[in-house]
Amino acid sequence: MDSITKTKLSEDQIIMLAKKAFGDDRIVKDIRELNDGFFNSGFVIGLEDGRKTVLKVSPMKDIKVMRYEKNIMDTEVFVLNKLNSVQGVPAPKVLPTKFP
């Protein structure tokens, strides 16, 4: 879904972010955009070693959003980390990578 809050990234930009997160020696095998969300951009990144990860990208700082939407990804990371601290609750692991 297209949305003003979804940051558009080129394949080269996604590869650059994956290399920053996982190391320059990692090879990105495939990239698939997740289209169902309304707010953040999301991409499934497949690495050559078989690992898959999701890259989520928040809106650019100059995009006007509702007050409750500001820093919404920080809230999501906080909640996922809390869920991961509770034994038996399935939740995705958040990789501690943040880019300017």
Residue frames relative to the residue before (quaternion, step in Angstrom):
aa qw qx qy qz dx dy dz
M 1.0000 0.0000 0.0000 0.0000 0.00 0.00 0.00
D 0.3683 -0.7111 0.5535 0.2289 3.56 -0.97 0.82
S 0.0756 0.7731 -0.6231 0.0915 3.53 -1.04 0.86
I 0.5691 -0.6042 0.4339 0.3503 3.58 -1.08 0.67
T 0.6743 0.5052 -0.2986 0.4483 3.61 1.10 -0.57
K 0.5979 0.5734 -0.3695 0.4210 3.61 1.18 -0.33
T 0.3275 -0.7519 0.5470 0.1678 3.55 -0.64 1.18
K 0.3151 -0.7426 0.5630 0.1800 3.57 -0.82 1.00
L 0.0314 -0.7897 0.6126 -0.0071 3.57 -0.90 0.97
S 0.4047 -0.6777 0.5550 0.2626 3.53 -1.11 0.71
E 0.6629 -0.4806 0.3807 0.4297 3.56 -1.28 0.25
D 0.6391 0.5326 -0.3227 0.4514 3.59 0.99 -0.82
Q 0.6483 0.5092 -0.3190 0.4675 3.61 0.99 -0.78
I 0.6483 0.5098 -0.3166 0.4685 3.59 0.98 -0.83
I 0.6431 0.5123 -0.3197 0.4710 3.59 0.96 -0.84
M 0.6383 0.5266 -0.3238 0.4588 3.59 0.98 -0.85
L 0.6664 0.4915 -0.3038 0.4711 3.62 0.93 -0.86
A 0.6372 0.5186 -0.3306 0.4646 3.60 1.00 -0.77
K 0.6631 0.4959 -0.3067 0.4694 3.59 0.96 -0.81
K 0.6216 0.5228 -0.3429 0.4720 3.60 1.06 -0.66
A 0.7014 0.4735 -0.2661 0.4615 3.57 1.00 -0.83
F 0.8232 0.2723 -0.0975 0.4885 3.59 0.87 -0.94
G 0.6361 -0.5193 0.3327 0.4636 3.60 1.25 -0.19
D 0.5889 -0.6237 0.4027 0.3196 3.53 -1.10 0.80
D 0.6457 0.5406 -0.3234 0.4317 3.58 1.18 -0.47
R 0.5469 0.6139 -0.4011 0.4039 3.61 1.24 -0.19
I 0.2261 -0.7638 0.5929 0.1185 3.53 -1.06 0.82
V 0.3245 -0.7288 0.5744 0.1832 3.56 -0.83 1.06
K 0.2725 -0.7902 0.5350 0.1227 3.54 -0.65 1.19
D 0.8021 -0.1191 0.0883 0.5786 3.58 0.90 -0.84
I 0.1794 -0.7490 0.6319 0.0866 3.53 -1.32 0.52
R 0.0001 0.7827 -0.6220 0.0233 3.56 -0.92 0.95
E 0.3573 -0.7372 0.5318 0.2148 3.57 -0.77 1.02
L 0.3063 -0.7051 0.6092 0.1946 3.55 -1.12 0.78
N 0.1850 -0.8570 0.4783 0.0510 3.56 -0.38 1.24
D 0.5729 0.6697 -0.3615 0.3042 3.59 1.18 -0.37
G 0.6214 0.5813 -0.3512 0.3906 3.61 1.08 -0.57
F 0.4125 -0.7190 0.5144 0.2199 3.53 -1.32 0.37
F 0.7756 0.3959 -0.1712 0.4609 3.60 1.10 -0.56
N 0.7959 0.2099 -0.0979 0.5594 3.61 0.58 -1.16
S 0.4455 -0.6161 0.5589 0.3311 3.53 -1.30 0.34
G 0.0417 -0.8055 0.5909 0.0161 3.56 -1.07 0.67
F 0.0427 -0.7903 0.6109 -0.0180 3.52 -1.09 0.83
V 0.2843 -0.6944 0.6292 0.2025 3.56 -1.10 0.76
I 0.1056 -0.7919 0.6011 0.0219 3.55 -0.78 1.10
G 0.1681 -0.7721 0.6084 0.0743 3.54 -0.81 1.08
L 0.2275 -0.7770 0.5754 0.1160 3.55 -0.81 1.04
E 0.6504 -0.5558 0.3579 0.3741 3.56 -1.18 0.59
D 0.6594 0.5132 -0.3107 0.4531 3.61 1.14 -0.58
G 0.6415 -0.5622 0.3048 0.4237 3.59 1.30 0.17
R 0.5521 0.6077 -0.4046 0.4029 3.59 1.20 -0.27
K 0.1438 -0.7467 0.6422 0.0965 3.51 -1.26 0.60
T 0.0107 -0.7872 0.6164 -0.0181 3.51 -1.08 0.75
V 0.3431 -0.7101 0.5693 0.2322 3.54 -1.28 0.29
L 0.1921 -0.7438 0.6323 0.1003 3.52 -0.96 0.97
K 0.0637 -0.7728 0.6308 0.0279 3.54 -0.81 1.04
V 0.1239 -0.7936 0.5952 0.0233 3.54 -0.94 0.95
S 0.3407 -0.7515 0.5338 0.1850 3.54 -0.73 1.10
P 0.6589 -0.4965 0.3698 0.4273 3.59 -1.25 0.23
M 0.5960 -0.5426 0.4521 0.3819 3.54 -1.24 0.49
K 0.6322 -0.5847 0.3650 0.3539 3.58 -1.12 0.71
D 0.6991 0.4875 -0.2820 0.4405 3.61 1.06 -0.65
I 0.5189 0.6156 -0.4238 0.4149 3.61 1.28 0.00
K 0.3599 -0.7327 0.5362 0.2149 3.57 -0.81 1.00
V 0.0014 -0.7856 0.6172 -0.0436 3.53 -0.87 1.06
M 0.6342 -0.5027 0.4096 0.4211 3.54 -1.28 0.24
R 0.6655 -0.5283 0.3488 0.3954 3.57 -1.15 0.60
Y 0.7018 0.4666 -0.2799 0.4599 3.60 0.88 -0.88
E 0.6403 0.5292 -0.3319 0.4470 3.62 1.22 -0.28
K 0.4986 0.6492 -0.4384 0.3711 3.61 1.21 -0.26
N 0.8512 0.0473 -0.0855 0.5157 3.55 -0.91 0.99
I 0.2242 0.8169 -0.5063 0.1613 3.59 1.13 0.57
M 0.6307 0.5292 -0.3524 0.4450 3.61 1.06 -0.62
D 0.5851 0.5563 -0.3758 0.4549 3.61 1.09 -0.58
T 0.6404 0.5143 -0.3138 0.4764 3.58 1.03 -0.79
E 0.6407 0.5247 -0.3225 0.4584 3.58 0.97 -0.84
V 0.6519 0.5036 -0.3102 0.4745 3.59 0.93 -0.87
F 0.6317 0.5351 -0.3283 0.4549 3.59 0.96 -0.86
V 0.6881 0.4795 -0.2842 0.4646 3.60 0.84 -0.98
L 0.6603 0.5002 -0.3204 0.4595 3.61 0.89 -0.85
N 0.6496 0.5016 -0.3235 0.4709 3.59 0.98 -0.75
K 0.6223 0.5191 -0.3373 0.4790 3.61 1.03 -0.70
L 0.6567 0.5058 -0.3127 0.4637 3.59 0.91 -0.89
N 0.6518 0.5196 -0.3123 0.4557 3.58 1.02 -0.77
S 0.6491 0.5179 -0.3237 0.4536 3.58 1.16 -0.45
V 0.6363 0.4873 -0.3261 0.5013 3.61 1.28 -0.17
Q 0.4050 -0.7338 0.4953 0.2283 3.55 -0.60 1.16
G 0.8092 0.2840 -0.2259 0.4619 3.54 -1.00 0.92
V 0.6221 0.4985 -0.3552 0.4882 3.59 1.26 -0.05
P 0.2938 -0.7764 0.5256 0.1860 3.59 -0.50 1.13
A 0.1809 0.7548 -0.6111 0.1552 3.56 -0.87 1.02
P 0.5338 -0.6309 0.4395 0.3520 3.59 -1.02 0.64
K 0.4686 -0.6532 0.5192 0.2901 3.55 -1.15 0.69
V 0.2724 -0.7542 0.5783 0.1502 3.56 -0.91 0.92
L 0.3000 -0.7411 0.5740 0.1767 3.55 -0.79 1.04
P 0.4162 -0.7564 0.4511 0.2261 3.60 -0.75 1.00
T 0.3745 0.7084 -0.5075 0.3168 3.55 0.59 1.17
K 0.0399 0.7788 -0.6229 0.0617 3.52 -0.83 1.03
F 0.1737 -0.7928 0.5788 0.0787 3.54 -0.87 0.93
P 0.5606 -0.6216 0.4257 0.3437 3.57 -1.09 0.67
